[in-house]
Amino acid sequence: MDASSNSEAFYEKLKSQLHETTSWPAEYLYKFIVKTDSKKIALVERIFDNMGAVINTVESKNGKYTSISINLLMRNPDAVIEKYKEVAEKVEGVISL
């Protein structure tokens, strides 16, 4: 199975879980990890720009990685997954949690 099949299976499972456990629209908390690089961090932040997102970043103890938490109101599970895909496509090496 290739990486895109794995990620599609992941997104389908997430979509199902979000439908079952949440009434929409709802607050959703995204968490990403990137190598500490101001350009990558800014790119993730830009993807959520003008959406009313609350964004927090925390550098790891050794400074090698940065955790980015983004909290915002999303209209449905499809919108949540759309943003995950956009970040994965535009930010090289990002880890989505």
mmCIF file as gemmi writes it, N, C-alpha and C atoms, coordinates in Angstrom:
data_model
loop_
_atom_site.group_PDB
_atom_site.id
_atom_site.type_symbol
_atom_site.label_atom_id
_atom_site.label_alt_id
_atom_site.label_comp_id
_atom_site.label_asym_id
_atom_site.label_entity_id
_atom_site.label_seq_id
_atom_site.pdbx_PDB_ins_code
_atom_site.Cartn_x
_atom_site.Cartn_y
_atom_site.Cartn_z
_atom_site.occupancy
_atom_site.B_iso_or_equiv
_atom_site.pdbx_formal_charge
_atom_site.auth_seq_id
_atom_site.auth_asym_id
_atom_site.pdbx_PDB_model_num
ATOM 1 N N . MET Axp A 1 ? 0.852 -1.178 0 1 0 ? 1 A 1
ATOM 2 C CA . MET Axp A 1 ? 0 0 0 1 0 ? 1 A 1
ATOM 3 C C . MET Axp A 1 ? 0.898 1.242 0 1 0 ? 1 A 1
ATOM 4 N N . ASP Axp A 2 ? 0.61 2.201 -0.871 1 0 ? 2 A 1
ATOM 5 C CA . ASP Axp A 2 ? 1.458 3.389 -0.939 1 0 ? 2 A 1
ATOM 6 C C . ASP Axp A 2 ? 1.023 4.439 0.085 1 0 ? 2 A 1
ATOM 7 N N . ALA Axp A 3 ? 1.81 5.49 0.205 1 0 ? 3 A 1
ATOM 8 C CA . ALA Axp A 3 ? 1.568 6.51 1.227 1 0 ? 3 A 1
ATOM 9 C C . ALA Axp A 3 ? 0.222 7.2 1.037 1 0 ? 3 A 1
ATOM 10 N N . SER Axp A 4 ? -0.168 7.465 -0.214 1 0 ? 4 A 1
ATOM 11 C CA . SER Axp A 4 ? -1.441 8.155 -0.422 1 0 ? 4 A 1
ATOM 12 C C . SER Axp A 4 ? -2.623 7.27 -0.025 1 0 ? 4 A 1
ATOM 13 N N . SER Axp A 5 ? -2.51 5.961 -0.216 1 0 ? 5 A 1
ATOM 14 C CA . SER Axp A 5 ? -3.577 5.052 0.219 1 0 ? 5 A 1
ATOM 15 C C . SER Axp A 5 ? -3.674 5.058 1.737 1 0 ? 5 A 1
ATOM 16 N N . ASN Axp A 6 ? -2.522 5.056 2.395 1 0 ? 6 A 1
ATOM 17 C CA . ASN Axp A 6 ? -2.508 5.111 3.859 1 0 ? 6 A 1
ATOM 18 C C . ASN Axp A 6 ? -3.147 6.398 4.35 1 0 ? 6 A 1
ATOM 19 N N . SER Axp A 7 ? -2.795 7.533 3.735 1 0 ? 7 A 1
ATOM 20 C CA . SER Axp A 7 ? -3.343 8.795 4.208 1 0 ? 7 A 1
ATOM 21 C C . SER Axp A 7 ? -4.835 8.883 3.903 1 0 ? 7 A 1
ATOM 22 N N . GLU Axp A 8 ? -5.293 8.36 2.766 1 0 ? 8 A 1
ATOM 23 C CA . GLU Axp A 8 ? -6.726 8.378 2.469 1 0 ? 8 A 1
ATOM 24 C C . GLU Axp A 8 ? -7.497 7.538 3.49 1 0 ? 8 A 1
ATOM 25 N N . ALA Axp A 9 ? -6.94 6.396 3.868 1 0 ? 9 A 1
ATOM 26 C CA . ALA Axp A 9 ? -7.582 5.546 4.881 1 0 ? 9 A 1
ATOM 27 C C . ALA Axp A 9 ? -7.628 6.293 6.215 1 0 ? 9 A 1
ATOM 28 N N . PHE Axp A 10 ? -6.553 6.981 6.55 1 0 ? 10 A 1
ATOM 29 C CA . PHE Axp A 10 ? -6.507 7.778 7.775 1 0 ? 10 A 1
ATOM 30 C C . PHE Axp A 10 ? -7.597 8.852 7.76 1 0 ? 10 A 1
ATOM 31 N N . TYR Axp A 11 ? -7.718 9.573 6.636 1 0 ? 11 A 1
ATOM 32 C CA . TYR Axp A 11 ? -8.704 10.654 6.546 1 0 ? 11 A 1
ATOM 33 C C . TYR Axp A 11 ? -10.133 10.118 6.612 1 0 ? 11 A 1
ATOM 34 N N . GLU Axp A 12 ? -10.383 8.968 5.998 1 0 ? 12 A 1
ATOM 35 C CA . GLU Axp A 12 ? -11.726 8.372 6.048 1 0 ? 12 A 1
ATOM 36 C C . GLU Axp A 12 ? -12.089 7.98 7.485 1 0 ? 12 A 1
ATOM 37 N N . LYS Axp A 13 ? -11.118 7.398 8.193 1 0 ? 13 A 1
ATOM 38 C CA . LYS Axp A 13 ? -11.352 7.004 9.586 1 0 ? 13 A 1
ATOM 39 C C . LYS Axp A 13 ? -11.593 8.244 10.451 1 0 ? 13 A 1
ATOM 40 N N . LEU Axp A 14 ? -10.797 9.274 10.251 1 0 ? 14 A 1
ATOM 41 C CA . LEU Axp A 14 ? -10.952 10.516 11.008 1 0 ? 14 A 1
ATOM 42 C C . LEU Axp A 14 ? -12.317 11.133 10.738 1 0 ? 14 A 1
ATOM 43 N N . LYS Axp A 15 ? -12.712 11.181 9.478 1 0 ? 15 A 1
ATOM 44 C CA . LYS Axp A 15 ? -14.01 11.751 9.107 1 0 ? 15 A 1
ATOM 45 C C . LYS Axp A 15 ? -15.142 11.019 9.816 1 0 ? 15 A 1
ATOM 46 N N . SER Axp A 16 ? -15.075 9.709 9.823 1 0 ? 16 A 1
ATOM 47 C CA . SER Axp A 16 ? -16.089 8.901 10.482 1 0 ? 16 A 1
ATOM 48 C C . SER Axp A 16 ? -16.133 9.201 11.981 1 0 ? 16 A 1
ATOM 49 N N . GLN Axp A 17 ? -14.97 9.262 12.611 1 0 ? 17 A 1
ATOM 50 C CA . GLN Axp A 17 ? -14.897 9.541 14.052 1 0 ? 17 A 1
ATOM 51 C C . GLN Axp A 17 ? -15.441 10.931 14.37 1 0 ? 17 A 1
ATOM 52 N N . LEU Axp A 18 ? -15.117 11.907 13.531 1 0 ? 18 A 1
ATOM 53 C CA . LEU Axp A 18 ? -15.584 13.272 13.773 1 0 ? 18 A 1
ATOM 54 C C . LEU Axp A 18 ? -17.104 13.365 13.648 1 0 ? 18 A 1
ATOM 55 N N . HIS Axp A 19 ? -17.668 12.649 12.679 1 0 ? 19 A 1
ATOM 56 C CA . HIS Axp A 19 ? -19.125 12.627 12.517 1 0 ? 19 A 1
ATOM 57 C C . HIS Axp A 19 ? -19.801 12.019 13.741 1 0 ? 19 A 1
ATOM 58 N N . GLU Axp A 20 ? -19.2 10.953 14.274 1 0 ? 20 A 1
ATOM 59 C CA . GLU Axp A 20 ? -19.806 10.215 15.383 1 0 ? 20 A 1
ATOM 60 C C . GLU Axp A 20 ? -19.684 10.931 16.727 1 0 ? 20 A 1
ATOM 61 N N . THR Axp A 21 ? -18.62 11.681 16.919 1 0 ? 21 A 1
ATOM 62 C CA . THR Axp A 21 ? -18.331 12.198 18.256 1 0 ? 21 A 1
ATOM 63 C C . THR Axp A 21 ? -18.58 13.691 18.438 1 0 ? 21 A 1
ATOM 64 N N . THR Axp A 22 ? -18.92 14.406 17.37 1 0 ? 22 A 1
ATOM 65 C CA . THR Axp A 22 ? -18.985 15.861 17.453 1 0 ? 22 A 1
ATOM 66 C C . THR Axp A 22 ? -20.23 16.385 16.752 1 0 ? 22 A 1
ATOM 67 N N . SER Axp A 23 ? -20.859 17.415 17.328 1 0 ? 23 A 1
ATOM 68 C CA . SER Axp A 23 ? -21.95 18.072 16.604 1 0 ? 23 A 1
ATOM 69 C C . SER Axp A 23 ? -21.37 19.346 15.991 1 0 ? 23 A 1
ATOM 70 N N . TRP Axp A 24 ? -21.623 19.528 14.724 1 0 ? 24 A 1
ATOM 71 C CA . TRP Axp A 24 ? -20.989 20.59 13.934 1 0 ? 24 A 1
ATOM 72 C C . TRP Axp A 24 ? -21.937 21.737 13.707 1 0 ? 24 A 1
ATOM 73 N N . PRO Axp A 25 ? -21.412 22.979 13.551 1 0 ? 25 A 1
ATOM 74 C CA . PRO Axp A 25 ? -20.002 23.39 13.623 1 0 ? 25 A 1
ATOM 75 C C . PRO Axp A 25 ? -19.447 23.243 15.047 1 0 ? 25 A 1
ATOM 76 N N . ALA Axp A 26 ? -18.115 23.11 15.143 1 0 ? 26 A 1
ATOM 77 C CA . ALA Axp A 26 ? -17.478 22.881 16.44 1 0 ? 26 A 1
ATOM 78 C C . ALA Axp A 26 ? -16.054 23.435 16.442 1 0 ? 26 A 1
ATOM 79 N N . GLU Axp A 27 ? -15.571 23.69 17.662 1 0 ? 27 A 1
ATOM 80 C CA . GLU Axp A 27 ? -14.162 24.06 17.833 1 0 ? 27 A 1
ATOM 81 C C . GLU Axp A 27 ? -13.326 22.815 17.54 1 0 ? 27 A 1
ATOM 82 N N . TYR Axp A 28 ? -12.218 22.994 16.808 1 0 ? 28 A 1
ATOM 83 C CA . TYR Axp A 28 ? -11.343 21.869 16.519 1 0 ? 28 A 1
ATOM 84 C C . TYR Axp A 28 ? -9.91 22.295 16.808 1 0 ? 28 A 1
ATOM 85 N N . LEU Axp A 29 ? -9.149 21.396 17.416 1 0 ? 29 A 1
ATOM 86 C CA . LEU Axp A 29 ? -7.752 21.678 17.742 1 0 ? 29 A 1
ATOM 87 C C . LEU Axp A 29 ? -6.841 20.87 16.825 1 0 ? 29 A 1
ATOM 88 N N . TYR Axp A 30 ? -6.118 21.578 15.973 1 0 ? 30 A 1
ATOM 89 C CA . TYR Axp A 30 ? -5.097 20.958 15.115 1 0 ? 30 A 1
ATOM 90 C C . TYR Axp A 30 ? -3.777 20.995 15.862 1 0 ? 30 A 1
ATOM 91 N N . LYS Axp A 31 ? -2.96 19.96 15.663 1 0 ? 31 A 1
ATOM 92 C CA . LYS Axp A 31 ? -1.602 19.962 16.209 1 0 ? 31 A 1
ATOM 93 C C . LYS Axp A 31 ? -0.659 19.486 15.107 1 0 ? 31 A 1
ATOM 94 N N . PHE Axp A 32 ? 0.38 20.268 14.89 1 0 ? 32 A 1
ATOM 95 C CA . PHE Axp A 32 ? 1.389 19.928 13.893 1 0 ? 32 A 1
ATOM 96 C C . PHE Axp A 32 ? 2.764 20.052 14.526 1 0 ? 32 A 1
ATOM 97 N N . ILE Axp A 33 ? 3.706 19.281 14.004 1 0 ? 33 A 1
ATOM 98 C CA . ILE Axp A 33 ? 5.105 19.407 14.423 1 0 ? 33 A 1
ATOM 99 C C . ILE Axp A 33 ? 5.931 19.606 13.159 1 0 ? 33 A 1
ATOM 100 N N . VAL Axp A 34 ? 6.805 20.612 13.193 1 0 ? 34 A 1
ATOM 101 C CA . VAL Axp A 34 ? 7.717 20.874 12.079 1 0 ? 34 A 1
ATOM 102 C C . VAL Axp A 34 ? 9.114 21.069 12.637 1 0 ? 34 A 1
ATOM 103 N N . LYS Axp A 35 ? 10.121 20.847 11.79 1 0 ? 35 A 1
ATOM 104 C CA . LYS Axp A 35 ? 11.472 21.228 12.189 1 0 ? 35 A 1
ATOM 105 C C . LYS Axp A 35 ? 11.445 22.733 12.389 1 0 ? 35 A 1
ATOM 106 N N . THR Axp A 36 ? 12.145 23.209 13.41 1 0 ? 36 A 1
ATOM 107 C CA . THR Axp A 36 ? 12.122 24.636 13.703 1 0 ? 36 A 1
ATOM 108 C C . THR Axp A 36 ? 12.72 25.399 12.526 1 0 ? 36 A 1
ATOM 109 N N . ASP Axp A 37 ? 11.844 26.095 11.826 1 0 ? 37 A 1
ATOM 110 C CA . ASP Axp A 37 ? 12.189 26.86 10.63 1 0 ? 37 A 1
ATOM 111 C C . ASP Axp A 37 ? 11.105 27.925 10.503 1 0 ? 37 A 1
ATOM 112 N N . SER Axp A 38 ? 11.492 29.186 10.617 1 0 ? 38 A 1
ATOM 113 C CA . SER Axp A 38 ? 10.496 30.263 10.634 1 0 ? 38 A 1
ATOM 114 C C . SER Axp A 38 ? 9.63 30.267 9.376 1 0 ? 38 A 1
ATOM 115 N N . LYS Axp A 39 ? 10.184 29.851 8.237 1 0 ? 39 A 1
ATOM 116 C CA . LYS Axp A 39 ? 9.397 29.829 6.993 1 0 ? 39 A 1
ATOM 117 C C . LYS Axp A 39 ? 8.3 28.76 7.062 1 0 ? 39 A 1
ATOM 118 N N . LYS Axp A 40 ? 8.629 27.576 7.599 1 0 ? 40 A 1
ATOM 119 C CA . LYS Axp A 40 ? 7.632 26.503 7.716 1 0 ? 40 A 1
ATOM 120 C C . LYS Axp A 40 ? 6.54 26.886 8.71 1 0 ? 40 A 1
ATOM 121 N N . ILE Axp A 41 ? 6.938 27.47 9.818 1 0 ? 41 A 1
ATOM 122 C CA . ILE Axp A 41 ? 5.969 27.882 10.837 1 0 ? 41 A 1
ATOM 123 C C . ILE Axp A 41 ? 5.037 28.947 10.258 1 0 ? 41 A 1
ATOM 124 N N . ALA Axp A 42 ? 5.609 29.925 9.566 1 0 ? 42 A 1
ATOM 125 C CA . ALA Axp A 42 ? 4.808 30.992 8.959 1 0 ? 42 A 1
ATOM 126 C C . ALA Axp A 42 ? 3.853 30.432 7.905 1 0 ? 42 A 1
ATOM 127 N N . LEU Axp A 43 ? 4.299 29.431 7.173 1 0 ? 43 A 1
ATOM 128 C CA . LEU Axp A 43 ? 3.454 28.821 6.143 1 0 ? 43 A 1
ATOM 129 C C . LEU Axp A 43 ? 2.245 28.131 6.771 1 0 ? 43 A 1
ATOM 130 N N . VAL Axp A 44 ? 2.469 27.385 7.836 1 0 ? 44 A 1
ATOM 131 C CA . VAL Axp A 44 ? 1.349 26.741 8.536 1 0 ? 44 A 1
ATOM 132 C C . VAL Axp A 44 ? 0.383 27.819 9.046 1 0 ? 44 A 1
ATOM 133 N N . GLU Axp A 45 ? 0.924 28.873 9.644 1 0 ? 45 A 1
ATOM 134 C CA . GLU Axp A 45 ? 0.077 29.948 10.164 1 0 ? 45 A 1
ATOM 135 C C . GLU Axp A 45 ? -0.714 30.624 9.045 1 0 ? 45 A 1
ATOM 136 N N . ARG Axp A 46 ? -0.085 30.818 7.879 1 0 ? 46 A 1
ATOM 137 C CA . ARG Axp A 46 ? -0.767 31.454 6.746 1 0 ? 46 A 1
ATOM 138 C C . ARG Axp A 46 ? -1.942 30.62 6.238 1 0 ? 46 A 1
ATOM 139 N N . ILE Axp A 47 ? -1.814 29.306 6.302 1 0 ? 47 A 1
ATOM 140 C CA . ILE Axp A 47 ? -2.891 28.426 5.838 1 0 ? 47 A 1
ATOM 141 C C . ILE Axp A 47 ? -4.161 28.653 6.662 1 0 ? 47 A 1
ATOM 142 N N . PHE Axp A 48 ? -3.996 29.055 7.927 1 0 ? 48 A 1
ATOM 143 C CA . PHE Axp A 48 ? -5.147 29.281 8.804 1 0 ? 48 A 1
ATOM 144 C C . PHE Axp A 48 ? -5.433 30.769 9.004 1 0 ? 48 A 1
ATOM 145 N N . ASP Axp A 49 ? -4.798 31.623 8.195 1 0 ? 49 A 1
ATOM 146 C CA . ASP Axp A 49 ? -4.953 33.07 8.299 1 0 ? 49 A 1
ATOM 147 C C . ASP Axp A 49 ? -6.39 33.488 8.006 1 0 ? 49 A 1
ATOM 148 N N . ASN Axp A 50 ? -6.835 34.546 8.643 1 0 ? 50 A 1
ATOM 149 C CA . ASN Axp A 50 ? -8.162 35.133 8.416 1 0 ? 50 A 1
ATOM 150 C C . ASN Axp A 50 ? -9.312 34.165 8.674 1 0 ? 50 A 1
ATOM 151 N N . MET Axp A 51 ? -9.113 33.209 9.582 1 0 ? 51 A 1
ATOM 152 C CA . MET Axp A 51 ? -10.172 32.263 9.921 1 0 ? 51 A 1
ATOM 153 C C . MET Axp A 51 ? -10.568 32.384 11.392 1 0 ? 51 A 1
ATOM 154 N N . GLY Axp A 52 ? -9.958 33.319 12.103 1 0 ? 52 A 1
ATOM 155 C CA . GLY Axp A 52 ? -10.245 33.469 13.524 1 0 ? 52 A 1
ATOM 156 C C . GLY Axp A 52 ? -9.546 32.426 14.377 1 0 ? 52 A 1
ATOM 157 N N . ALA Axp A 53 ? -8.465 31.866 13.867 1 0 ? 53 A 1
ATOM 158 C CA . ALA Axp A 53 ? -7.744 30.806 14.58 1 0 ? 53 A 1
ATOM 159 C C . ALA Axp A 53 ? -6.899 31.373 15.721 1 0 ? 53 A 1
ATOM 160 N N . VAL Axp A 54 ? -6.833 30.601 16.807 1 0 ? 54 A 1
ATOM 161 C CA . VAL Axp A 54 ? -5.91 30.899 17.905 1 0 ? 54 A 1
ATOM 162 C C . VAL Axp A 54 ? -4.728 29.954 17.716 1 0 ? 54 A 1
ATOM 163 N N . ILE Axp A 55 ? -3.546 30.536 17.479 1 0 ? 55 A 1
ATOM 164 C CA . ILE Axp A 55 ? -2.363 29.741 17.152 1 0 ? 55 A 1
ATOM 165 C C . ILE Axp A 55 ? -1.308 29.903 18.234 1 0 ? 55 A 1
ATOM 166 N N . ASN Axp A 56 ? -0.809 28.756 18.731 1 0 ? 56 A 1
ATOM 167 C CA . ASN Axp A 56 ? 0.271 28.742 19.726 1 0 ? 56 A 1
ATOM 168 C C . ASN Axp A 56 ? 1.407 27.887 19.193 1 0 ? 56 A 1
ATOM 169 N N . THR Axp A 57 ? 2.633 28.369 19.394 1 0 ? 57 A 1
ATOM 170 C CA . THR Axp A 57 ? 3.8 27.58 18.999 1 0 ? 57 A 1
ATOM 171 C C . THR Axp A 57 ? 4.681 27.365 20.219 1 0 ? 57 A 1
ATOM 172 N N . VAL Axp A 58 ? 5.253 26.161 20.289 1 0 ? 58 A 1
ATOM 173 C CA . VAL Axp A 58 ? 6.161 25.826 21.391 1 0 ? 58 A 1
ATOM 174 C C . VAL Axp A 58 ? 7.349 25.086 20.798 1 0 ? 58 A 1
ATOM 175 N N . GLU Axp A 59 ? 8.544 25.606 21.081 1 0 ? 59 A 1
ATOM 176 C CA . GLU Axp A 59 ? 9.764 24.955 20.617 1 0 ? 59 A 1
ATOM 177 C C . GLU Axp A 59 ? 10.117 23.8 21.542 1 0 ? 59 A 1
ATOM 178 N N . SER Axp A 60 ? 10.679 22.735 20.96 1 0 ? 60 A 1
ATOM 179 C CA . SER Axp A 60 ? 11.124 21.616 21.789 1 0 ? 60 A 1
ATOM 180 C C . SER Axp A 60 ? 12.288 22.064 22.669 1 0 ? 60 A 1
ATOM 181 N N . LYS Axp A 61 ? 12.592 21.25 23.662 1 0 ? 61 A 1
ATOM 182 C CA . LYS Axp A 61 ? 13.629 21.61 24.632 1 0 ? 61 A 1
ATOM 183 C C . LYS Axp A 61 ? 14.969 21.909 23.946 1 0 ? 61 A 1
ATOM 184 N N . ASN Axp A 62 ? 15.314 21.111 22.937 1 0 ? 62 A 1
ATOM 185 C CA . ASN Axp A 62 ? 16.593 21.337 22.255 1 0 ? 62 A 1
ATOM 186 C C . ASN Axp A 62 ? 16.472 22.3 21.075 1 0 ? 62 A 1
ATOM 187 N N . GLY Axp A 63 ? 15.247 22.78 20.794 1 0 ? 63 A 1
ATOM 188 C CA . GLY Axp A 63 ? 15.056 23.77 19.742 1 0 ? 63 A 1
ATOM 189 C C . GLY Axp A 63 ? 15.002 23.216 18.334 1 0 ? 63 A 1
ATOM 190 N N . LYS Axp A 64 ? 15.052 21.907 18.199 1 0 ? 64 A 1
ATOM 191 C CA . LYS Axp A 64 ? 15.09 21.304 16.868 1 0 ? 64 A 1
ATOM 192 C C . LYS Axp A 64 ? 13.712 21.275 16.194 1 0 ? 64 A 1
ATOM 193 N N . TYR Axp A 65 ? 12.655 21.135 17.002 1 0 ? 65 A 1
ATOM 194 C CA . TYR Axp A 65 ? 11.292 21.045 16.469 1 0 ? 65 A 1
ATOM 195 C C . TYR Axp A 65 ? 10.394 22.085 17.118 1 0 ? 65 A 1
ATOM 196 N N . THR Axp A 66 ? 9.317 22.426 16.416 1 0 ? 66 A 1
ATOM 197 C CA . THR Axp A 66 ? 8.318 23.338 16.954 1 0 ? 66 A 1
ATOM 198 C C . THR Axp A 66 ? 6.942 22.701 16.815 1 0 ? 66 A 1
ATOM 199 N N . SER Axp A 67 ? 6.193 22.741 17.911 1 0 ? 67 A 1
ATOM 200 C CA . SER Axp A 67 ? 4.809 22.259 17.926 1 0 ? 67 A 1
ATOM 201 C C . SER Axp A 67 ? 3.905 23.461 17.649 1 0 ? 67 A 1
ATOM 202 N N . ILE Axp A 68 ? 2.953 23.279 16.748 1 0 ? 68 A 1
ATOM 203 C CA . ILE Axp A 68 ? 2.013 24.344 16.413 1 0 ? 68 A 1
ATOM 204 C C . ILE Axp A 68 ? 0.603 23.842 16.731 1 0 ? 68 A 1
ATOM 205 N N . SER Axp A 69 ? -0.073 24.525 17.647 1 0 ? 69 A 1
ATOM 206 C CA . SER Axp A 69 ? -1.454 24.187 17.992 1 0 ? 69 A 1
ATOM 207 C C . SER Axp A 69 ? -2.356 25.279 17.427 1 0 ? 69 A 1
ATOM 208 N N . ILE Axp A 70 ? -3.412 24.856 16.751 1 0 ? 70 A 1
ATOM 209 C CA . ILE Axp A 70 ? -4.318 25.799 16.109 1 0 ? 70 A 1
ATOM 210 C C . ILE Axp A 70 ? -5.74 25.429 16.508 1 0 ? 70 A 1
ATOM 211 N N . ASN Axp A 71 ? -6.419 26.356 17.152 1 0 ? 71 A 1
ATOM 212 C CA . ASN Axp A 71 ? -7.79 26.121 17.605 1 0 ? 71 A 1
ATOM 213 C C . ASN Axp A 71 ? -8.721 27.058 16.843 1 0 ? 71 A 1
ATOM 214 N N . LEU Axp A 72 ? -9.737 26.488 16.191 1 0 ? 72 A 1
ATOM 215 C CA . LEU Axp A 72 ? -10.679 27.331 15.478 1 0 ? 72 A 1
ATOM 216 C C . LEU Axp A 72 ? -11.999 26.621 15.252 1 0 ? 72 A 1
ATOM 217 N N . LEU Axp A 73 ? -12.998 27.407 14.9 1 0 ? 73 A 1
ATOM 218 C CA . LEU Axp A 73 ? -14.334 26.888 14.632 1 0 ? 73 A 1
ATOM 219 C C . LEU Axp A 73 ? -14.371 26.344 13.205 1 0 ? 73 A 1
ATOM 220 N N . MET Axp A 74 ? -14.728 25.068 13.081 1 0 ? 74 A 1
ATOM 221 C CA . MET Axp A 74 ? -14.827 24.438 11.763 1 0 ? 74 A 1
ATOM 222 C C . MET Axp A 74 ? -16.279 24.042 11.518 1 0 ? 74 A 1
ATOM 223 N N . ARG Axp A 75 ? -16.711 24.079 10.243 1 0 ? 75 A 1
ATOM 224 C CA . ARG Axp A 75 ? -18.127 23.841 9.944 1 0 ? 75 A 1
ATOM 225 C C . ARG Axp A 75 ? -18.503 22.37 9.882 1 0 ? 75 A 1
ATOM 226 N N . ASN Axp A 76 ? -17.549 21.494 9.504 1 0 ? 76 A 1
ATOM 227 C CA . ASN Axp A 76 ? -17.863 20.054 9.405 1 0 ? 76 A 1
ATOM 228 C C . ASN Axp A 76 ? -16.567 19.249 9.26 1 0 ? 76 A 1
ATOM 229 N N . PRO Axp A 77 ? -16.662 17.918 9.357 1 0 ? 77 A 1
ATOM 230 C CA . PRO Axp A 77 ? -15.461 17.077 9.24 1 0 ? 77 A 1
ATOM 231 C C . PRO Axp A 77 ? -14.723 17.244 7.899 1 0 ? 77 A 1
ATOM 232 N N . ASP Axp A 78 ? -15.45 17.487 6.814 1 0 ? 78 A 1
ATOM 233 C CA . ASP Axp A 78 ? -14.785 17.681 5.517 1 0 ? 78 A 1
ATOM 234 C C . ASP Axp A 78 ? -13.875 18.903 5.535 1 0 ? 78 A 1
ATOM 235 N N . ALA Axp A 79 ? -14.322 19.978 6.193 1 0 ? 79 A 1
ATOM 236 C CA . ALA Axp A 79 ? -13.506 21.194 6.299 1 0 ? 79 A 1
ATOM 237 C C . ALA Axp A 79 ? -12.25 20.929 7.132 1 0 ? 79 A 1
ATOM 238 N N . VAL Axp A 80 ? -12.382 20.124 8.179 1 0 ? 80 A 1
ATOM 239 C CA . VAL Axp A 80 ? -11.239 19.762 9.024 1 0 ? 80 A 1
ATOM 240 C C . VAL Axp A 80 ? -10.199 19.019 8.184 1 0 ? 80 A 1
ATOM 241 N N . ILE Axp A 81 ? -10.652 18.022 7.442 1 0 ? 81 A 1
ATOM 242 C CA . ILE Axp A 81 ? -9.753 17.19 6.643 1 0 ? 81 A 1
ATOM 243 C C . ILE Axp A 81 ? -9.127 17.993 5.503 1 0 ? 81 A 1
ATOM 244 N N . GLU Axp A 82 ? -9.888 18.904 4.927 1 0 ? 82 A 1
ATOM 245 C CA . GLU Axp A 82 ? -9.37 19.759 3.854 1 0 ? 82 A 1
ATOM 246 C C . GLU Axp A 82 ? -8.141 20.534 4.324 1 0 ? 82 A 1
ATOM 247 N N . LYS Axp A 83 ? -8.191 21.053 5.558 1 0 ? 83 A 1
ATOM 248 C CA . LYS Axp A 83 ? -7.051 21.808 6.099 1 0 ? 83 A 1
ATOM 249 C C . LYS Axp A 83 ? -5.854 20.89 6.376 1 0 ? 83 A 1
ATOM 250 N N . TYR Axp A 84 ? -6.115 19.69 6.908 1 0 ? 84 A 1
ATOM 251 C CA . TYR Axp A 84 ? -5.012 18.736 7.107 1 0 ? 84 A 1
ATOM 252 C C . TYR Axp A 84 ? -4.309 18.461 5.783 1 0 ? 84 A 1
ATOM 253 N N . LYS Axp A 85 ? -5.083 18.237 4.729 1 0 ? 85 A 1
ATOM 254 C CA . LYS Axp A 85 ? -4.503 17.933 3.411 1 0 ? 85 A 1
ATOM 255 C C . LYS Axp A 85 ? -3.723 19.126 2.869 1 0 ? 85 A 1
ATOM 256 N N . GLU Axp A 86 ? -4.253 20.327 3.066 1 0 ? 86 A 1
ATOM 257 C CA . GLU Axp A 86 ? -3.572 21.525 2.583 1 0 ? 86 A 1
ATOM 258 C C . GLU Axp A 86 ? -2.218 21.699 3.263 1 0 ? 86 A 1
ATOM 259 N N . VAL Axp A 87 ? -2.182 21.49 4.578 1 0 ? 87 A 1
ATOM 260 C CA . VAL Axp A 87 ? -0.917 21.61 5.309 1 0 ? 87 A 1
ATOM 261 C C . VAL Axp A 87 ? 0.064 20.535 4.84 1 0 ? 87 A 1
ATOM 262 N N . ALA Axp A 88 ? -0.408 19.299 4.708 1 0 ? 88 A 1
ATOM 263 C CA . ALA Axp A 88 ? 0.468 18.197 4.283 1 0 ? 88 A 1
ATOM 264 C C . ALA Axp A 88 ? 1.041 18.451 2.888 1 0 ? 88 A 1
ATOM 265 N N . GLU Axp A 89 ? 0.244 19.061 2.032 1 0 ? 89 A 1
ATOM 266 C CA . GLU Axp A 89 ? 0.672 19.32 0.652 1 0 ? 89 A 1
ATOM 267 C C . GLU Axp A 89 ? 1.676 20.478 0.561 1 0 ? 89 A 1
ATOM 268 N N . LYS Axp A 90 ? 1.497 21.505 1.396 1 0 ? 90 A 1
ATOM 269 C CA . LYS Axp A 90 ? 2.288 22.716 1.268 1 0 ? 90 A 1
ATOM 270 C C . LYS Axp A 90 ? 3.505 22.794 2.173 1 0 ? 90 A 1
ATOM 271 N N . VAL Axp A 91 ? 3.515 22.035 3.277 1 0 ? 91 A 1
ATOM 272 C CA . VAL Axp A 91 ? 4.598 22.147 4.255 1 0 ? 91 A 1
ATOM 273 C C . VAL Axp A 91 ? 5.388 20.832 4.282 1 0 ? 91 A 1
ATOM 274 N N . GLU Axp A 92 ? 6.572 20.882 3.747 1 0 ? 92 A 1
ATOM 275 C CA . GLU Axp A 92 ? 7.417 19.693 3.65 1 0 ? 92 A 1
ATOM 276 C C . GLU Axp A 92 ? 7.832 19.203 5.035 1 0 ? 92 A 1
ATOM 277 N N . GLY Axp A 93 ? 7.661 17.892 5.266 1 0 ? 93 A 1
ATOM 278 C CA . GLY Axp A 93 ? 8.116 17.283 6.507 1 0 ? 93 A 1
ATOM 279 C C . GLY Axp A 93 ? 7.225 17.505 7.719 1 0 ? 93 A 1
ATOM 280 N N . VAL Axp A 94 ? 6.038 18.055 7.513 1 0 ? 94 A 1
ATOM 281 C CA . VAL Axp A 94 ? 5.144 18.308 8.651 1 0 ? 94 A 1
ATOM 282 C C . VAL Axp A 94 ? 4.604 16.984 9.201 1 0 ? 94 A 1
ATOM 283 N N . ILE Axp A 95 ? 4.425 16.936 10.502 1 0 ? 95 A 1
ATOM 284 C CA . ILE Axp A 95 ? 3.786 15.79 11.163 1 0 ? 95 A 1
ATOM 285 C C . ILE Axp A 95 ? 2.461 16.289 11.704 1 0 ? 95 A 1
ATOM 286 N N . SER Axp A 96 ? 1.379 15.65 11.298 1 0 ? 96 A 1
ATOM 287 C CA . SER Axp A 96 ? 0.046 16.01 11.782 1 0 ? 96 A 1
ATOM 288 C C . SER Axp A 96 ? -0.344 15.07 12.902 1 0 ? 96 A 1
ATOM 289 N N . LEU Axp A 97 ? -0.819 15.626 13.999 1 0 ? 97 A 1
ATOM 290 C CA . LEU Axp A 97 ? -1.245 14.801 15.136 1 0 ? 97 A 1
ATOM 291 C C . LEU Axp A 97 ? -2.752 14.873 15.301 1 0 ? 97 A 1
